[in-house]
Structure formats: C-alpha cells, structure tokens
Amino acid sequence: MFENLVATLKANKRRIVFTEGSDARILEAATRLKKDEILDSILVGNVDEVKAAAAQGGFDIEGMEIIDPATFDKFDEMVAKMVELRKGKMTEEQCRAALSKGNYFGTMLVKMGYADALLGGATYSTADTVRPALQIIKTKPGNKIVSSCFILMRTDKDGNEEKYAMGDCAININPSEDDLVEIAVETAATAKAFGIDPKVAMLSYSTMGSGKGETVDMMRNATEKAKQAAPELAIDGELQFDAAFSPVVAKTKCKGSPVAGQANTFIFPDINAGNIGYKIAQRLGGFEAYGPILQGLNAPINDLSRGCNADEVYQMAIITAGLK
C-alpha cells in the first residue's frame, strides 16, 4: 500500500511539519523518514528542548529544521495573516496567543507555504488539531465539513491483500443527510488513492426497506443524493453489512444491486457505528487500521492518536504528505 506513496514522495520531495517536535515518537519517525529519504521534516518546538530530546533518544536530526514560535523571525507576519483570516472572530492578541502554540503555529506554516503537510495529535486532542485547520486552512471549495476515514488492510495466508475504506469513524458525531453525501464522496476519493476501486455501501440496520426508522430513512435519502452528486460512483443503500459484504446474502436480500455483496467502501450512519465497526475489524479481524485520514481540507493535515507509536507516526506522515 505504501509503495506508490513512497515513490511519489521520493520523486517529488515534500516538507511535513510536526507540531510536537520534542516528542520521542515524532523524533524517531522523523529520523526514519530522513534515513529513508522520503520526507523533509520541520519540528516545532524550543530548539534546545528538541535537540536534548533527540540526544536522549539517540535520534539523528542533523539538518532538520527546528522552528520555535517564540523566536520565529516572521512571527509578526504570521499574526497579521491570521488576523486577516479570522477577521472579526479573533483579535490580534488572541491570534498571537494562539500562534504561540504548536498546533496553530504549524498550521500557519502550511498556510504560508513553509510546509506542504502537517501531522499532529501525539499530545494534542483531535479537536486541537482539527480546529486550527478549519480556521486557517479551511475546507476545499464545494465542501462544508471535514470528515475522516480509515483504511483497513490485511494479508491472508496466501499473500493476497485485502483493503477497505470506512468513514466517518472519528470526526462527525451525528452527520446529516448532506454530510453523509460528502463523507461518501470524499471516502471514495481516499479509497481510490489507496488503489481501491470504490464500491460504496451506505450502511444501516435495514436493507432496502426491510427495517423502519429515522436513521434508515436518512441513509436511504443520503444514498439517492450521493448518486446525484457523484453519478460516476458505484453506490447503493441502505444496506446491512452482511448484504453489503457477502455475495450469498446479497443474492437473497438485494439481488441486482451494483454494490451489494462486493462493497469495499463503507459509510456508517454516525460516529458510534463507525468507531465501533473499524475497531471490531481491527481487533477481531486482524486488520491494520490506518487513520484517521482527514478529508475535505484545502491542505493535507492529519491527526494522530495520543496513544500512537513511532511506526504509526512514520506511516501517517507518508499517508499525509503522499495524498497531497
């Protein structure tokens, strides 16, 4: 899965900013990215503290750029830019205070072109990574929300690779019908970037009217809107997971569907279902889960779990910059 992304990055070197530059997991991943000649890293933090943490962990960060918000020579320019972006919503004093923190400072580095991508969240919450992105980077034209998906992957005993996309499992708590349309279209696009030919199932506890309820109606209506918004996509719903995944069940429950029985991109009705669903696949199904991959932003920014390890930071850095 990573070969194509790595090849892209080696052919077109990009710079990624890490908002928590003194974190040992970040330093280990940045060292590997440097050694493998995949990405150039910018580490945000106090220079002495970052260097001390690297020395303590035995990490080679020689040549990496370390930027301290407190001493950045274009900090005033950065403040002025944020005041302009947040006109009427944040004062100059508030912008200055926000930009003294790594999450806002790193996001503004991307906005101003100092970096191509950002990865944060090793110590920040998801909200603290997404909020600056929404305020500074903002959503792409035509998008109203930021959403997320996970790529689930495993290799069977014969060496065959299985890959699936699942959204939204991390950001939108109770998406509306229109939100679900955007989530479906964006998740399909992310799936394509990972070599998945998306067949999108809008999931429910009902298959084609077998059950009743508000969420059933919501998924059915979202399916029709998604078909209109992206007629080139193979998308169907509402579908129970077994009907979406199993060809045998699909023949019984919804024969003739272009998606049922062969779905590989799954859209959940809310964050409860999505978060539970991908974690069941991860823990019981033996899948590796890559994400959350943020979707809908004007620049590639992603969030780490605070429980992440250096391997996950390394992988997410490649995903983040590679999907630019």
Secondary structure as the mmCIF struct_conf table of DSSP 4:
data_model
#
loop_
_struct_conf.conf_type_id
_struct_conf.id
_struct_conf.beg_label_comp_id
_struct_conf.beg_label_asym_id
_struct_conf.beg_label_seq_id
_struct_conf.end_label_comp_id
_struct_conf.end_label_asym_id
_struct_conf.end_label_seq_id
HELX_RH_AL_P HELX_RH_AL_P1 PHE A 2 ALA A 11
BEND BEND1 ASN A 12 ASN A 12
STRN STRN1 ARG A 15 PHE A 18
BEND BEND2 THR A 19 THR A 19
TURN_TY1_P TURN_TY1_P1 GLY A 21 SER A 22
HELX_RH_AL_P HELX_RH_AL_P2 ALA A 24 LYS A 35
TURN_TY1_P TURN_TY1_P2 ASP A 36 GLU A 37
STRN STRN2 ASP A 40 VAL A 44
BEND BEND3 GLY A 45 GLY A 45
HELX_RH_AL_P HELX_RH_AL_P3 VAL A 47 GLY A 57
TURN_TY1_P TURN_TY1_P3 GLY A 58 GLY A 58
TURN_TY1_P TURN_TY1_P4 GLU A 62 GLY A 63
STRN STRN3 GLU A 65 ILE A 67
TURN_TY1_P TURN_TY1_P5 PRO A 69 THR A 71
TURN_TY1_P TURN_TY1_P6 ASP A 73 LYS A 74
HELX_RH_AL_P HELX_RH_AL_P4 PHE A 75 LEU A 85
TURN_TY1_P TURN_TY1_P7 ARG A 86 LYS A 89
BEND BEND4 MET A 90 MET A 90
HELX_RH_AL_P HELX_RH_AL_P5 GLU A 92 LEU A 99
TURN_TY1_P TURN_TY1_P8 SER A 100 SER A 100
BEND BEND5 LYS A 101 LYS A 101
HELX_RH_AL_P HELX_RH_AL_P6 GLY A 102 LYS A 111
TURN_TY1_P TURN_TY1_P9 MET A 112 GLY A 113
BEND BEND6 TYR A 114 TYR A 114
BEND BEND7 ASP A 116 ASP A 116
STRN STRN4 ALA A 117 GLY A 120
BEND BEND8 ALA A 122 TYR A 124
HELX_RH_AL_P HELX_RH_AL_P7 THR A 126 PRO A 132
HELX_RH_PI_P HELX_RH_PI_P1 ALA A 133 ILE A 137
STRN STRN5 THR A 139 THR A 139
HELX_LH_PP_P HELX_LH_PP_P1 LYS A 140 LYS A 140
TURN_TY1_P TURN_TY1_P10 PRO A 141 GLY A 142
STRN STRN6 SER A 147 THR A 155
TURN_TY1_P TURN_TY1_P11 LYS A 157 ASP A 158
BEND BEND9 GLY A 159 GLY A 159
STRN STRN7 GLU A 161 GLY A 167
BEND BEND10 CYS A 169 ILE A 171
BEND BEND11 ILE A 173 ASN A 174
HELX_RH_AL_P HELX_RH_AL_P8 GLU A 177 ALA A 193
TURN_TY1_P TURN_TY1_P12 PHE A 194 GLY A 195
STRN STRN8 LYS A 199 LEU A 203
BEND BEND12 TYR A 205 TYR A 205
BEND BEND13 THR A 207 THR A 207
TURN_TY1_P TURN_TY1_P13 MET A 208 GLY A 209
BEND BEND14 SER A 210 GLY A 211
BEND BEND15 GLY A 213 GLY A 213
HELX_RH_AL_P HELX_RH_AL_P9 GLU A 214 ALA A 229
TURN_TY1_P TURN_TY1_P14 PRO A 231 GLU A 232
BEND BEND16 LEU A 233 LEU A 233
STRN STRN9 ALA A 234 LEU A 239
HELX_RH_AL_P HELX_RH_AL_P10 PHE A 241 PHE A 245
HELX_RH_AL_P HELX_RH_AL_P11 PRO A 247 LYS A 253
TURN_TY1_P TURN_TY1_P15 LYS A 255 GLY A 256
BEND BEND17 PRO A 258 VAL A 259
TURN_TY1_P TURN_TY1_P16 ALA A 260 GLY A 261
BEND BEND18 GLN A 262 GLN A 262
STRN STRN10 THR A 265 ILE A 267
BEND BEND19 PRO A 269 ASP A 270
HELX_RH_AL_P HELX_RH_AL_P12 ILE A 271 ARG A 283
TURN_TY1_P TURN_TY1_P17 LEU A 284 LEU A 284
BEND BEND20 GLY A 285 GLY A 285
STRN STRN11 GLU A 288 GLN A 295
BEND BEND21 GLY A 296 GLY A 296
STRN STRN12 LEU A 297 LEU A 297
BEND BEND22 ASN A 298 ALA A 299
STRN STRN13 ILE A 301 ASP A 303
TURN_TY1_P TURN_TY1_P18 ARG A 306 GLY A 307
HELX_RH_AL_P HELX_RH_AL_P13 ALA A 310 GLY A 322
TURN_TY1_P TURN_TY1_P19 LEU A 323 LEU A 323
#
